[in-house]
Amino acid sequence: MAMAETHYTLPLPTFDASVRLLIVVAPYYKDITDKLIAGAQGVAGACGAEVEVVEVPGALEVPTAIALAERLAKFDGYVALGCIIRGETTHYDTVCNDSSRALSLLGLQGACIGNGILTVENRPQAEVRSDPAGQNKGGGAAAAALHLIALSRKWAGKPKGIGFRA
């Protein structure tokens, strides 16, 4: 069982300059996503990040909102939050796969994104994962975004050189 497992968690990064983080949340299960937001804000605050929260209709719209912000606004990174609970149809698979794939593609294009969209079988799983005092997946998503921002700043402006490596 996953609760018996121990996991290593990287220490939170530190920043010399301010960090702007956008949390994009699909509040379909608002009680769950409110906890995810609280966890993300707690971790962001521990790093001194400035946070803005925006809501979108559903998990499929989260990547679109992040893509718009990446193009039109000045954020250093993004936290994608939502909750998808398996239902009776294959819609669950579509929403899980397509939202995750779109976030991954944005990340591969250079956006610093922490994916905290829960994909669970039932409400009790969502409750455990969203609880800031429990698994704190919202906080984990914020930490992931912050780590990527730190890497991006570390590597920004470093010359690539030309030609072949020796």
C-alpha positions as CSV (number, residue, x, y, z in Angstrom):
1,M,0.0,0.0,0.0
2,A,1.3,3.5,-0.9
3,M,0.8,4.9,2.6
4,A,3.4,2.5,4.0
5,E,6.0,3.7,1.5
6,T,8.7,6.2,2.3
7,H,9.7,8.7,-0.3
8,Y,12.5,11.2,-0.6
9,T,11.4,14.8,-1.1
10,L,13.9,17.4,-2.4
11,P,14.4,20.4,-0.2
12,L,12.6,23.5,-1.5
13,P,14.7,25.7,-3.7
14,T,15.8,29.2,-2.7
15,F,15.6,32.3,-4.9
16,D,17.6,35.5,-5.1
17,A,14.8,37.2,-7.1
18,S,11.1,37.2,-6.7
19,V,9.0,34.3,-8.2
20,R,5.6,34.8,-9.8
21,L,3.5,31.6,-9.7
22,L,0.1,31.1,-11.4
23,I,-2.2,28.4,-9.9
24,V,-4.7,27.3,-12.5
25,V,-7.5,25.3,-10.9
26,A,-10.6,23.5,-12.2
27,P,-12.9,23.6,-9.2
28,Y,-15.3,20.9,-10.2
29,Y,-14.9,19.2,-6.8
30,K,-14.4,22.5,-5.0
31,D,-13.9,21.0,-1.5
32,I,-11.0,18.9,-2.9
33,T,-9.5,21.7,-5.0
34,D,-9.7,24.2,-2.1
35,K,-7.4,21.8,-0.2
36,L,-5.1,21.5,-3.2
37,I,-4.9,25.3,-3.5
38,A,-4.1,25.6,0.3
39,G,-1.3,23.1,0.0
40,A,0.1,24.8,-3.1
41,Q,-0.1,28.3,-1.5
42,G,1.6,27.0,1.6
43,V,4.6,25.6,-0.3
44,A,4.8,28.7,-2.6
45,G,4.7,30.9,0.5
46,A,7.6,28.9,2.1
47,C,9.7,29.9,-0.9
48,G,8.5,33.5,-0.9
49,A,6.7,33.2,-4.2
50,E,3.9,35.6,-5.2
51,V,0.8,33.6,-6.2
52,E,-2.2,34.3,-8.3
53,V,-5.1,31.8,-8.6
54,V,-7.4,31.6,-11.6
55,E,-10.3,29.2,-12.1
56,V,-11.3,27.5,-15.4
57,P,-14.3,25.3,-16.1
58,G,-12.6,21.9,-16.2
59,A,-9.4,19.9,-16.3
60,L,-9.2,20.1,-20.0
61,E,-9.1,23.9,-19.9
62,V,-6.2,24.0,-17.4
63,P,-3.5,23.5,-20.1
64,T,-5.1,26.1,-22.3
65,A,-5.1,28.7,-19.6
66,I,-1.5,28.0,-18.8
67,A,-0.6,28.3,-22.5
68,L,-2.4,31.7,-22.7
69,A,-0.6,32.9,-19.6
70,E,2.8,31.7,-20.9
71,R,2.2,33.7,-24.1
72,L,0.5,36.8,-22.7
73,A,1.5,37.3,-19.0
74,K,4.7,37.3,-16.9
75,F,4.7,34.3,-14.7
76,D,7.8,32.2,-13.8
77,G,5.8,29.0,-13.4
78,Y,2.5,27.3,-13.1
79,V,0.6,24.9,-10.9
80,A,-2.1,22.9,-12.5
81,L,-4.8,21.7,-10.0
82,G,-8.0,19.8,-10.3
83,C,-9.6,16.5,-9.5
84,I,-10.9,13.8,-11.9
85,I,-12.8,10.9,-10.3
86,R,-13.5,7.9,-12.3
87,G,-17.1,7.6,-13.4
88,E,-19.2,5.2,-15.4
89,T,-17.9,6.3,-18.9
90,T,-14.7,6.6,-20.8
91,H,-14.8,10.3,-20.4
92,Y,-12.5,9.9,-17.3
93,D,-9.8,8.4,-19.5
94,T,-10.1,11.2,-22.1
95,V,-9.9,14.0,-19.5
96,C,-7.0,12.3,-17.6
97,N,-4.9,11.6,-20.7
98,D,-5.5,14.7,-22.6
99,S,-5.0,17.2,-19.7
100,S,-1.8,15.4,-18.7
101,R,-0.5,15.2,-22.3
102,A,-1.1,18.9,-22.9
103,L,0.6,19.9,-19.7
104,S,3.6,17.6,-20.6
105,L,3.8,19.2,-24.1
106,L,3.8,22.7,-22.5
107,G,6.6,21.6,-20.2
108,L,8.6,20.3,-23.1
109,Q,8.3,23.7,-24.7
110,G,9.8,25.3,-21.6
111,A,7.0,26.2,-19.3
112,C,7.7,25.3,-15.6
113,I,4.6,23.4,-14.6
114,G,3.8,21.3,-11.6
115,N,0.9,18.9,-12.3
116,G,-1.4,18.6,-9.4
117,I,-4.5,17.3,-11.2
118,L,-5.6,14.3,-9.2
119,T,-6.7,11.3,-11.2
120,V,-8.4,8.9,-8.7
121,E,-10.8,6.0,-8.5
122,N,-13.0,7.5,-5.8
123,R,-13.6,10.4,-3.4
124,P,-11.7,9.0,-0.4
125,Q,-8.5,8.7,-2.6
126,A,-9.0,12.4,-3.6
127,E,-9.5,13.5,0.0
128,V,-6.3,11.8,1.2
129,R,-4.2,13.2,-1.7
130,S,-5.6,16.7,-1.4
131,D,-5.2,17.2,2.3
132,P,-2.3,19.6,3.1
133,A,-1.8,17.6,6.3
134,G,-1.9,14.3,4.3
135,Q,-0.3,13.6,1.0
136,N,-0.5,17.3,0.0
137,K,-0.4,16.8,-3.7
138,G,-1.2,20.5,-4.2
139,G,2.0,21.4,-2.3
140,G,3.9,18.8,-4.3
141,A,2.8,20.3,-7.5
142,A,3.9,23.8,-6.3
143,A,7.3,22.3,-5.3
144,A,7.7,20.7,-8.7
145,A,7.0,24.1,-10.4
146,L,9.4,25.9,-8.1
147,H,12.2,23.3,-8.7
148,L,11.8,23.8,-12.5
149,I,11.9,27.5,-12.1
150,A,15.1,27.2,-10.1
151,L,16.6,25.0,-12.9
152,S,15.5,27.4,-15.6
153,R,17.1,30.3,-13.8
154,K,20.3,28.3,-13.2
155,W,20.6,27.5,-16.9
156,A,19.3,30.8,-18.3
157,G,21.8,32.7,-20.4
158,K,24.5,30.0,-20.3
159,P,26.2,29.8,-23.7
160,K,25.6,26.6,-25.6
161,G,28.7,26.9,-27.7
162,I,29.0,25.7,-31.3
163,G,30.3,22.7,-33.0
164,F,30.9,19.3,-31.6
165,R,31.7,18.4,-28.0
166,A,35.2,17.0,-27.4
